[in-house]
Amino acid sequence: MKESGISALSLGSSEFSDAQSVEEPDDDFEDEDEGTALPPAPSFKSVLLQFLKSFATTGMADLYTISSPAIMCNGISVLEYCAHYGDHPEILAAIPKGLEPVDRMLAVLQWYISGLYGSYASRSSSSGFERKPFNPILGEQFRAVWPDEGDGETNIVSEQVSHHPPTTAFHLWNNKAGIYVSAHSTQKTRFTGTSIRADQQGQIFIYLAPFNEEYMLTMPEVYVRGLLTGAPFVEIVGDVAIVSSSGFGAKLRFIPKPWFSGEYDRLEAVIFDTTTGQIHFDIWGKWSGTVHFGEHEDAPDSRPRRCHFYKRPASSASERDLSQSSLSSPSSLASSSSGSSKPVSSKSPSGETLGADLVLDHARQGPVLFSSEFMPKVPFVVKPIREQSPIESRRVWHPVTKALRAADYEAASEAKNLIENQQRALRKERAEQLRAIGRAKLELDRKSTRLN
């Protein structure tokens, strides 16, 4: 996936941009707290339960076709969620720094897990529970940038390229690092009786220019639990595969919580040689908290590896002390559950201490691949709303967000209905235009047949 090919993603439906601009009742744009999930309304839980009851009798209803009350929304468009894959631009830019293909695959996993955390866990961890984002209008876009902090500037553009079925695409890139990411996801969202299930059909593609190397990642299933208690949260489950032109692959398994015991958000994964099947790395932990990694017990040329992908100096005396001690990690996913482990030296073959590049989990004393606590996200920058295009997310939904922030839920509902009704009218008009084109083409074909 070369840069020129990926860049075309951002042009998906630009031909409809003018037609899809939303009428704005005023130009009183305010940027304060835009992009921050709004606090839930006091009546959120009762409204949610009433909303669920209203269509529960339809069984496996496609929720994307149902307009939800504005009071249930968090004030953020689905397109802005894509930016969570850039929450850690230093991790993204460090992927091409791995000298060996297996190291780059491990760095890809670190980036992927950080994106999943931002997309599916960070919002509910701050507000207490998950709420519904705005469904983007066709052709809607979101653009943001992470300024250059030494690794180069990182950019993202996401776009709603289809409405039925709902399909979102994004392009994330850092020219200085030579890394380009593109993705598309089509969701089929259904109510199962106690949960909401989102089947994600799509892939993520990564291109590393310095190595002319390509990666493809699949996506897990997403469940929204806790509906009946009025405190929704996200759980991701299922298997994810990563393949690469480098000859290495990865398998990730997101394990659902058992009914009566156990933990949410458990992750187990392996990195392996696709030619021999030999496992090189084991990964385990909680993708919403701390994820550890360790070399597999039978990994060829087993040796401590320097963390090319994440560099964080020890910030406390306890961390500095631990950085000089030996590290231990389970020898495999199986042994991680049984508690057995093998020692891993904290020094490289040249005697260089690795502790300055590792975050240590004090309980298990294992090298950490990702930590939601010790790896805070880097905020992105967007244009002020008044300078944005009429199809950019924050400008499209600004009237609704402004009313929600003021707790004027009646005005929020009116603004949301206005946007949605305009889009229905545009879709109806576009469908009629397509039918007219079809009828004209059919008539031309008939005339051509008669002439022949």
C-alpha positions in Angstrom: 0.0 0.0 0.0 1.9 3.0 -1.3 1.4 6.6 -0.1 -0.2 7.7 -3.4 -2.8 4.8 -3.2 -3.7 5.4 0.4 -4.1 9.2 0.0 -7.0 8.5 -2.4 -9.1 7.3 0.6 -9.6 10.9 1.8 -11.3 11.8 -1.5 -13.9 9.1 -1.1 -17.1 11.2 -1.6 -15.7 14.7 -2.2 -17.9 15.1 -5.2 -20.9 15.3 -2.9 -19.3 17.8 -0.5 -21.3 20.8 -1.6 -24.6 18.9 -1.8 -24.2 17.6 1.7 -23.3 20.8 3.5 -25.7 21.2 6.4 -27.6 24.5 6.8 -26.3 26.4 9.8 -28.9 28.5 11.7 -26.2 30.9 12.9 -22.4 31.4 12.9 -22.0 31.6 16.6 -19.2 29.1 16.7 -17.6 28.1 20.0 -14.6 25.8 20.3 -14.5 25.4 24.1 -14.4 21.7 25.0 -15.2 20.6 21.5 -14.2 16.9 21.1 -14.6 16.2 24.8 -17.4 13.8 25.8 -20.1 15.7 27.5 -21.3 14.8 31.0 -24.3 12.5 30.9 -27.8 14.0 31.5 -29.4 13.2 34.8 -32.2 11.3 33.0 -29.8 9.4 30.8 -30.4 6.0 32.3 -34.2 6.2 32.2 -34.1 7.5 28.6 -31.8 4.7 27.6 -34.1 2.0 29.0 -37.1 3.6 27.4 -35.2 3.7 24.1 -34.3 0.0 24.3 -37.9 -1.0 25.2 -39.2 0.9 22.1 -37.6 -1.5 19.7 -36.8 -4.6 21.8 -39.8 -6.4 20.2 -38.1 -6.2 16.8 -35.4 -8.7 17.9 -32.2 -8.3 15.9 -32.8 -4.7 14.8 -30.2 -2.8 12.9 -29.5 0.1 15.3 -27.8 2.2 12.7 -31.2 2.8 11.0 -32.7 4.1 14.2 -32.4 7.7 15.2 -31.6 7.9 18.9 -32.6 10.8 21.2 -30.1 13.6 21.4 -29.9 13.3 25.1 -28.2 9.9 24.7 -25.3 11.3 22.6 -21.9 12.2 23.9 -21.3 15.1 21.5 -18.6 13.5 19.4 -18.9 12.1 15.8 -17.9 8.5 15.1 -15.3 10.0 12.7 -13.4 11.6 15.6 -13.0 8.2 17.2 -10.6 7.3 14.4 -8.2 9.8 15.8 -7.5 7.5 18.7 -5.2 5.6 16.5 -3.0 8.6 16.6 -3.2 9.1 20.4 0.4 8.1 20.7 2.3 9.6 17.7 5.6 8.6 19.2 4.6 5.0 19.1 3.4 5.3 15.5 6.6 7.0 14.4 8.8 4.5 16.2 7.5 1.5 14.2 10.0 1.9 11.4 12.8 2.2 13.9 12.9 -1.5 14.6 15.9 -3.0 12.9 14.5 -6.5 12.7 11.1 -7.5 11.2 10.0 -9.2 14.4 10.7 -6.0 16.4 8.6 -4.0 13.9 5.8 -6.5 14.3 5.9 -6.1 18.1 5.8 -2.3 17.6 2.8 -2.6 15.3 1.0 -4.5 18.1 1.9 -1.8 20.6 0.4 0.8 18.3 -2.7 -1.3 17.6 -3.4 -1.9 21.3 -3.0 1.8 22.1 -5.5 2.6 19.4 -8.0 0.1 20.7 -7.7 1.5 24.2 -8.4 5.0 23.0 -11.3 3.9 20.7 -13.1 1.6 23.1 -12.1 2.2 26.7 -10.7 5.7 27.3 -14.1 7.5 27.1 -16.0 5.2 29.5 -13.0 5.3 31.9 -13.4 9.0 32.3 -17.2 9.4 32.3 -18.1 6.1 34.0 -20.0 4.6 31.0 -20.3 4.7 27.3 -22.7 6.8 25.3 -23.7 7.0 21.7 -21.7 9.1 19.2 -23.2 11.0 16.3 -23.7 8.9 13.2 -21.7 10.8 10.5 -23.5 12.1 7.4 -22.4 10.9 4.0 -19.2 12.7 3.0 -18.6 14.1 6.5 -14.9 14.4 7.3 -12.7 14.9 10.4 -9.1 16.3 10.1 -6.5 16.7 12.8 -2.7 17.0 13.3 -0.2 16.1 16.0 2.6 18.7 15.9 6.2 17.6 15.3 7.8 16.8 18.7 10.9 15.4 17.1 9.5 12.4 15.2 7.7 14.4 12.6 4.2 15.8 12.2 1.4 13.2 12.2 -1.9 13.8 10.4 -5.3 12.1 10.1 -8.3 12.5 7.8 -11.4 10.3 8.3 -14.5 10.3 6.2 -17.9 8.6 6.0 -17.7 7.1 2.6 -21.0 5.2 2.7 -24.2 5.6 4.6 -26.0 2.3 3.8 -24.1 0.3 4.8 -22.3 2.7 7.2 -18.7 2.7 6.2 -15.9 4.8 7.7 -12.4 5.2 6.3 -9.3 7.0 7.6 -5.8 7.8 6.5 -3.1 8.4 9.2 0.4 9.3 8.2 3.8 10.7 9.2 6.0 11.6 6.2 9.2 12.1 8.2 8.9 8.6 9.8 7.8 7.1 6.5 4.7 5.4 7.9 1.2 5.4 6.2 -1.9 3.8 7.7 -5.3 3.5 5.9 -8.4 1.7 7.2 -12.0 1.1 6.4 -14.7 -0.4 8.6 -18.3 -1.3 7.8 -20.5 -2.0 10.9 -23.6 -4.1 11.2 -25.0 -3.1 14.6 -27.7 -5.2 16.3 -29.5 -5.4 19.6 -29.3 -8.9 21.0 -31.7 -8.6 23.9 -29.1 -7.7 26.6 -26.3 -6.2 24.6 -25.5 -4.3 21.4 -23.3 -6.2 19.0 -21.3 -4.5 16.2 -19.8 -6.8 13.6 -16.9 -4.9 12.0 -16.0 -5.8 8.5 -12.9 -4.1 7.4 -9.1 -4.0 7.5 -6.2 -1.7 8.5 -3.3 -1.4 6.2 0.2 -0.1 7.2 3.0 0.8 4.8 6.5 1.4 6.1 8.4 3.3 3.4 11.9 2.7 4.8 11.5 -1.0 4.4 8.9 -1.2 1.6 7.0 -3.3 4.0 3.2 -3.8 4.3 0.9 -5.0 7.1 -2.8 -5.9 7.1 -4.8 -6.1 10.4 -8.4 -7.3 10.9 -10.8 -6.0 13.5 -12.5 -7.6 16.6 -16.1 -7.8 17.4 -17.5 -5.1 19.6 -20.2 -5.5 22.3 -21.9 -2.8 24.3 -22.8 -4.4 27.7 -24.5 -3.0 30.8 -27.6 -1.8 28.9 -30.1 -3.1 31.4 -28.4 -1.4 34.3 -28.2 1.9 32.4 -24.4 2.0 32.6 -23.2 0.9 29.1 -19.5 -0.1 28.5 -17.6 -1.6 25.6 -16.2 -5.1 25.5 -14.2 -6.3 22.4 -14.0 -10.0 21.8 -12.8 -12.4 19.1 -9.7 -13.1 17.1 -7.6 -10.6 15.1 -4.9 -11.5 12.6 -2.0 -9.4 11.4 0.0 -10.4 8.3 3.0 -8.7 6.9 5.2 -8.8 3.8 8.2 -9.1 6.2 7.4 -12.8 6.8 6.1 -12.3 10.4 2.5 -12.5 11.6 0.5 -12.2 14.8 -2.6 -13.7 16.3 -4.6 -11.8 19.0 -7.4 -13.2 21.0 -9.7 -10.9 23.0 -11.2 -13.0 25.6 -14.8 -12.3 26.8 -15.5 -12.3 30.5 -17.1 -15.5 31.8 -20.6 -15.2 33.2 -19.8 -15.7 36.9 -16.1 -14.9 37.4 -13.0 -13.7 35.7 -11.9 -10.3 34.3 -13.0 -8.1 31.4 -10.6 -7.1 28.6 -8.2 -10.0 28.7 -5.8 -10.3 25.8 -3.5 -13.1 24.6 -1.4 -12.9 21.5 1.6 -14.4 19.8 4.1 -13.2 17.1 5.3 -15.9 14.8 7.3 -16.6 11.7 4.7 -17.3 8.9 7.2 -19.6 7.1 8.1 -21.9 9.9 5.3 -21.3 12.4 7.9 -20.6 15.1 6.6 -18.3 17.9 8.9 -15.5 18.8 6.9 -13.4 21.3 4.1 -13.9 23.7 1.8 -11.0 24.7 -0.7 -11.1 27.5 -2.6 -8.8 29.9 -5.6 -6.4 29.8 -5.8 -4.3 26.7 -7.7 -1.6 28.7 -4.9 -1.5 31.4 -1.5 -3.2 31.1 -0.2 -5.5 28.4 3.0 -7.4 28.9 5.3 -9.1 26.4 8.1 -11.7 26.6 10.1 -13.8 24.3 8.7 -17.2 23.7 10.4 -20.1 25.5 11.6 -21.7 22.3 12.2 -18.6 20.3 15.2 -18.9 18.0 18.2 -16.7 18.9 16.5 -15.9 22.2 18.0 -12.7 23.6 16.8 -9.6 25.4 15.5 -7.0 22.9 15.8 -3.3 23.3 12.4 -1.5 23.2 12.8 0.5 20.0 9.1 1.3 20.1 8.6 3.1 23.4 11.1 5.1 25.4 10.1 6.5 28.8 12.7 7.4 31.4 12.2 6.0 34.9 10.4 8.7 36.8 10.7 7.5 40.4 13.2 5.9 42.6 11.3 2.6 42.7 11.2 2.4 38.9 15.0 3.2 38.8 15.7 0.4 41.3 13.5 -2.0 39.3 15.2 -1.0 36.1 18.5 -2.4 37.4 17.0 -5.7 38.5 16.2 -8.8 36.5 12.9 -9.0 34.7 10.7 -12.0 34.5 7.9 -13.0 32.1 5.9 -16.1 31.4 7.5 -18.3 28.9 4.3 -18.7 26.9 0.6 -17.9 27.0 -0.1 -21.3 28.6 2.5 -20.7 31.4 1.1 -17.2 32.0 -2.1 -18.7 33.2 -0.4 -21.3 35.4 2.1 -18.8 36.9 5.4 -20.4 35.8 8.0 -18.0 34.4 11.5 -17.7 33.1 14.0 -15.0 33.9 14.9 -12.4 31.3 18.1 -10.4 31.8 17.7 -6.6 32.0 20.9 -6.1 30.1 21.6 -6.3 26.4 24.4 -8.5 25.1 26.6 -5.4 25.1 25.8 -4.8 28.8 23.5 -1.9 28.2 20.7 -1.5 30.8 17.2 -1.8 29.3 15.3 -0.3 32.3 15.3 3.2 30.9 13.2 2.0 28.0 10.7 -0.2 29.9 7.8 0.5 32.1 7.7 -2.1 34.8 4.5 -3.6 36.3 5.4 -3.8 40.0 3.1 -6.8 40.7 4.4 -9.1 37.9 7.8 -7.4 37.2 7.4 -8.0 33.5 8.2 -5.7 30.6 5.2 -3.7 29.5 4.1 -3.3 26.0 1.2 -0.9 26.7 0.0 0.8 29.9 -3.1 3.1 29.9 -1.8 4.5 33.2 1.8 5.3 32.2 1.3 6.2 28.6 -1.1 9.2 28.4 -2.3 10.2 25.0 -1.0 13.2 23.1 -3.8 15.8 22.2 -4.3 16.6 18.6 -4.9 20.0 17.0 -7.9 20.9 14.8 -8.8 24.1 13.1 -11.3 26.5 14.9 -14.8 25.6 13.9 -15.4 28.8 12.0 -12.4 27.9 9.8 -13.5 24.3 9.1 -15.3 23.2 6.0 -19.1 22.8 6.3 -18.7 19.0 6.1 -16.2 18.7 8.9 -17.5 16.9 11.9 -17.3 19.5 14.6 -18.9 22.1 12.3 -21.7 19.7 11.2 -22.7 18.8 14.7 -21.9 22.1 16.4 -25.5 23.2 16.9 -26.3 19.9 18.6 -23.2 19.8 20.8 -23.7 23.5 21.8 -27.3 22.7 23.0 -26.2 19.5 24.8 -23.4 21.5 26.6 -26.1 23.9 27.7 -28.3 21.0 28.8 -31.0 22.3 26.4 -32.1 18.9 25.3 -35.1 20.1 23.4 -32.9 22.4 21.3 -30.4 19.6 20.8 -33.2 17.3 19.5 -34.4 19.9 17.1 -30.9 20.6 15.8 -30.2 16.9 15.4 -33.5 16.3 13.7 -32.8 19.1 11.3 -29.5 17.6 10.2 -30.9 14.1 9.8 -34.0 15.3 7.9 -31.7 17.3 5.5 -29.7 14.1 4.9 -32.9 12.1 4.2 -34.0 14.7 1.7 -30.6 14.6 0.0 -30.6 10.8 -0.2 -34.1 10.8 -1.6 -33.1 13.5 -4.2 -29.9 11.6 -5.1 -31.9 8.3 -5.5 -34.3 10.0 -7.8 -31.5 11.4 -9.9 -29.9 7.9 -10.2 -33.3 6.5 -11.2 -33.6 9.2 -13.9 -30.1 8.4 -15.2 -31.1 4.7 -15.3 -34.3 5.5 -17.2 -32.4 7.7 -19.7 -29.7 5.0 -20.3 -32.4 2.4 -20.8 -34.1 4.6 -23.4 -30.8 5.2 -25.2 -30.2 1.4 -25.3 -33.6 0.8 -26.8 -33.1 3.5 -29.5 -29.6 2.0 -30.2 -31.2 -1.5 -30.6 -33.8 -0.2 -33.0 -31.2 1.5 -35.2 -29.1 -1.7 -35.4 
